[in-house]
């Protein structure tokens, strides 16, 4: 299984490198980065959510989705608690760094990288469908805790009317409704959703072109985030899911559900962190550094983490 994980991650890095090269060649700047970030967050991601819910209704699947949603909520609460406890000091350079670092521990590339990873590692299974529950939880926490972290307040109206949250409700309605989306509409959304991973990795390459000299202090902070995310958080999430695996041992496909949540929680730092940095005028270069470094390290840490999980589940 871990070989498939390595191959998928290498593909992602190659796309990011192409984004770096093209951006350097054509001298793309902040305007282009903000455009790509906006398209990803407010258009492509909602299409991805709705398109993956466009399937025949099944009561057992809905119950399983509810269980994965519960596990995902617990995992996000645990990760938030870890981030708040272990990342408490204000960094040199201002509060922007600490908010981005906390988001980096909590929010992963569960959609951009998680979907191709899960579909590749668990083909012909309900893996991607279960991942939707994690993505649902991700979006709810991103636009509440995440939004509060970068803005210092929560606008309920903006959360409720956010395209990603609206897409979750539409997706659930489509799944539960006996009448599915017309083929013309569903195919259009699927084609738009297929842009998700490639464009996200391309944006990562774009962001990295903005780096100049990297301060030693920032390197040490990135190392700290990586240790918290790839070691501490990994062990804590594994312990939570092992408890769930034992508690719900009689549930069909509980092993697959745990694997899906585990891989989703251990993906590299989410591109949403970089998108938030661009959209809300935070340090996008530092957020890009966090995404890039964890994406590179993830080629080693994620397969090792999966190998460890294989011995437990």
VENVENJO-V486579 format. One record per helix or strand of 2 or more residues. SS is the DSSP state (helix for helix, strand for strand). FROM is the first residue (numbers start at 1). TO is the last residue. If there is no record, write none. Layout:
SS_FROM_TO ; SS_FROM_TO
This chain:
helix_2_26 ; helix_30_53 ; helix_59_86 ; helix_95_106 ; helix_114_121 ; helix_127_151 ; helix_156_160 ; helix_163_176 ; helix_183_193 ; helix_196_208 ; helix_216_247 ; helix_254_266 ; helix_271_279 ; helix_284_312
